[in-house]
Amino acid sequence: MNRFEEKTVASETIFEGKIISLRVDEVELPDGKRSKRELINHPGAVAVIAITDEGKMVLVEQYRKALNRSIVEIPAGKIEPGEDIRVTAMRELEEETGYGANQFEYLQSFATSPGFANEIIHIFVAQELYKVDKPAAGDEDEFIELMECTLEEAEEMVLNQRIYDAKTAFAILHAKKLLNK
């Protein structure tokens, strides 16, 4: 047993949505006291570091209501129930960018907000990109603008906060390593 473990005493789901659910857990702390935890359950997501043969990153710009603004991101999306993460990543790349990839490699996974959510994002690297003739349609409520940029341009977007999410900043660090080989 982990010495920091919090044992769940009671759990109540208070919201069940299309993408997330919210529950409140009553927990027993390591010192025997009790506390409450508000927790978001999320099915998980994938994100793709897509690099063209010219060494450019493929990014998308879209409006994020939670932030009330548009941001530039790497292609990403949630895992459908029972879907293999590799399949999700290839699907999201095609839906959001119109690209497929001959070289597709798992990089790593990480927690996005472990203080209150269980969302895990699985990162893949896509290279040897090709345009798909008839790409799968994206979500009907998703409006995306495709862009390709150099690593230097992506880094500048982080500094001026056009790139404002952790997964994309994380991806730029890895892309820099990949492109400098």
PyMOL commands that set and color helices and strands:
alter all, ss='L'
color gray80, all
select helices_A, chain A and resi 85-97+151-159+166-179
alter helices_A, ss='H'
color red, helices_A
select strands_A, chain A and resi 7-16+21-28+34-41+45-51+57-64+69-73+76-78+99-111+120-131+144-149
alter strands_A, ss='S'
color yellow, strands_A
deselect
rebuild
show_as cartoon
